[in-house]
């Protein structure tokens, strides 16, 4: 693979990890806002944010490994 392919995969990996960080911040903000008066939808929102965060970690790891293999080849 070429250098450009490895660079594109690195960009995808970094974007996925950024989504993970953003989801983590949104989870923290949601917990802070609803700590005194929890809303019924809070559990749904936290679950969705958690799922997106975990999936984006997996995607980030996948693209990171592919980029590393592309640099070696």
C-alpha atoms as an extended CHARMM CRD file, in Angstrom:
* protein
*
        73  EXT
         1         1  UNK       CA              0.0000000000        0.0000000000        0.0000000000  PROA      1               0.0000000000
         2         2  UNK       CA              1.0780000000        3.5360000000       -0.4880000000  PROA      2               0.0000000000
         3         3  UNK       CA              1.8340000000        6.3220000000        1.9170000000  PROA      3               0.0000000000
         4         4  UNK       CA             -1.4150000000        8.0890000000        0.9780000000  PROA      4               0.0000000000
         5         5  UNK       CA             -3.5000000000        5.0640000000        1.9390000000  PROA      5               0.0000000000
         6         6  UNK       CA             -1.7690000000        4.8170000000        5.3190000000  PROA      6               0.0000000000
         7         7  UNK       CA             -2.3050000000        8.5190000000        5.8820000000  PROA      7               0.0000000000
         8         8  UNK       CA             -6.0070000000        8.2600000000        5.0240000000  PROA      8               0.0000000000
         9         9  UNK       CA             -6.3900000000        5.3460000000        7.4360000000  PROA      9               0.0000000000
        10        10  UNK       CA             -4.6280000000        7.3570000000       10.1460000000  PROA      10              0.0000000000
        11        11  UNK       CA             -7.1070000000       10.1790000000        9.6000000000  PROA      11              0.0000000000
        12        12  UNK       CA            -10.0550000000        7.7880000000        9.9250000000  PROA      12              0.0000000000
        13        13  UNK       CA             -8.5530000000        6.3540000000       13.0950000000  PROA      13              0.0000000000
        14        14  UNK       CA             -8.0440000000        9.7730000000       14.6470000000  PROA      14              0.0000000000
        15        15  UNK       CA            -11.5880000000       10.7980000000       13.7420000000  PROA      15              0.0000000000
        16        16  UNK       CA            -12.9990000000        7.6860000000       15.3990000000  PROA      16              0.0000000000
        17        17  UNK       CA            -11.0140000000        8.3550000000       18.5760000000  PROA      17              0.0000000000
        18        18  UNK       CA            -12.2130000000       11.9740000000       18.5460000000  PROA      18              0.0000000000
        19        19  UNK       CA            -15.8170000000       10.7460000000       18.3970000000  PROA      19              0.0000000000
        20        20  UNK       CA            -15.0560000000        8.5880000000       21.4420000000  PROA      20              0.0000000000
        21        21  UNK       CA            -13.7640000000       11.5830000000       23.3760000000  PROA      21              0.0000000000
        22        22  UNK       CA            -16.7840000000       13.6750000000       22.3830000000  PROA      22              0.0000000000
        23        23  UNK       CA            -19.1690000000       10.9140000000       23.4940000000  PROA      23              0.0000000000
        24        24  UNK       CA            -17.3420000000       10.7090000000       26.8130000000  PROA      24              0.0000000000
        25        25  UNK       CA            -17.7000000000       14.4570000000       27.3100000000  PROA      25              0.0000000000
        26        26  UNK       CA            -21.3980000000       14.3200000000       26.4480000000  PROA      26              0.0000000000
        27        27  UNK       CA            -21.8790000000       11.4720000000       28.9300000000  PROA      27              0.0000000000
        28        28  UNK       CA            -20.1660000000       13.5190000000       31.6270000000  PROA      28              0.0000000000
        29        29  UNK       CA            -22.2370000000       16.5700000000       30.7960000000  PROA      29              0.0000000000
        30        30  UNK       CA            -25.4800000000       14.5720000000       30.8130000000  PROA      30              0.0000000000
        31        31  UNK       CA            -24.6460000000       13.0690000000       34.1950000000  PROA      31              0.0000000000
        32        32  UNK       CA            -23.8280000000       16.5090000000       35.5860000000  PROA      32              0.0000000000
        33        33  UNK       CA            -27.0090000000       18.1200000000       34.2900000000  PROA      33              0.0000000000
        34        34  UNK       CA            -29.3390000000       15.3530000000       35.4560000000  PROA      34              0.0000000000
        35        35  UNK       CA            -27.7390000000       14.5260000000       38.8070000000  PROA      35              0.0000000000
        36        36  UNK       CA            -30.3640000000       16.3700000000       40.8790000000  PROA      36              0.0000000000
        37        37  UNK       CA            -33.4520000000       15.6110000000       38.7790000000  PROA      37              0.0000000000
        38        38  UNK       CA            -32.9660000000       12.5390000000       36.5720000000  PROA      38              0.0000000000
        39        39  UNK       CA            -35.2480000000       12.4240000000       33.5460000000  PROA      39              0.0000000000
        40        40  UNK       CA            -36.7400000000        9.1930000000       32.1500000000  PROA      40              0.0000000000
        41        41  UNK       CA            -34.8860000000        9.6440000000       28.8510000000  PROA      41              0.0000000000
        42        42  UNK       CA            -31.5140000000        9.9650000000       30.5750000000  PROA      42              0.0000000000
        43        43  UNK       CA            -30.8980000000        6.2190000000       30.5350000000  PROA      43              0.0000000000
        44        44  UNK       CA            -31.6440000000        6.0410000000       26.8140000000  PROA      44              0.0000000000
        45        45  UNK       CA            -29.3530000000        8.9540000000       26.0180000000  PROA      45              0.0000000000
        46        46  UNK       CA            -26.5220000000        7.5690000000       28.1350000000  PROA      46              0.0000000000
        47        47  UNK       CA            -26.9270000000        4.1420000000       26.5500000000  PROA      47              0.0000000000
        48        48  UNK       CA            -26.8000000000        5.5280000000       23.0260000000  PROA      48              0.0000000000
        49        49  UNK       CA            -23.7690000000        7.6690000000       23.7880000000  PROA      49              0.0000000000
        50        50  UNK       CA            -22.0430000000        4.7050000000       25.4290000000  PROA      50              0.0000000000
        51        51  UNK       CA            -22.7330000000        2.4400000000       22.4640000000  PROA      51              0.0000000000
        52        52  UNK       CA            -21.4690000000        5.0210000000       19.9810000000  PROA      52              0.0000000000
        53        53  UNK       CA            -18.3730000000        5.5750000000       22.1240000000  PROA      53              0.0000000000
        54        54  UNK       CA            -17.5420000000        1.8730000000       22.3740000000  PROA      54              0.0000000000
        55        55  UNK       CA            -18.1440000000        1.2590000000       18.6710000000  PROA      55              0.0000000000
        56        56  UNK       CA            -15.9640000000        4.2050000000       17.7140000000  PROA      56              0.0000000000
        57        57  UNK       CA            -13.1250000000        2.8340000000       19.8680000000  PROA      57              0.0000000000
        58        58  UNK       CA            -13.3750000000       -0.4270000000       17.9470000000  PROA      58              0.0000000000
        59        59  UNK       CA            -13.4210000000        1.3780000000       14.6110000000  PROA      59              0.0000000000
        60        60  UNK       CA            -10.4610000000        3.5170000000       15.6590000000  PROA      60              0.0000000000
        61        61  UNK       CA             -8.4250000000        0.4630000000       16.6510000000  PROA      61              0.0000000000
        62        62  UNK       CA             -9.3380000000       -1.2710000000       13.3930000000  PROA      62              0.0000000000
        63        63  UNK       CA             -8.2100000000        1.6540000000       11.2260000000  PROA      63              0.0000000000
        64        64  UNK       CA             -5.0990000000        2.2100000000       13.3400000000  PROA      64              0.0000000000
        65        65  UNK       CA             -3.9880000000       -1.3830000000       12.8220000000  PROA      65              0.0000000000
        66        66  UNK       CA             -4.7110000000       -1.2050000000        9.0880000000  PROA      66              0.0000000000
        67        67  UNK       CA             -2.6860000000        2.0130000000        8.8310000000  PROA      67              0.0000000000
        68        68  UNK       CA              0.2170000000        0.4400000000       10.6770000000  PROA      68              0.0000000000
        69        69  UNK       CA              0.1540000000       -2.5690000000        8.3410000000  PROA      69              0.0000000000
        70        70  UNK       CA              0.0040000000       -0.2260000000        5.3340000000  PROA      70              0.0000000000
        71        71  UNK       CA              3.1340000000        1.5890000000        6.5060000000  PROA      71              0.0000000000
        72        72  UNK       CA              5.0120000000       -1.7070000000        6.9320000000  PROA      72              0.0000000000
        73        73  UNK       CA              4.1190000000       -3.0350000000        3.4710000000  PROA      73              0.0000000000
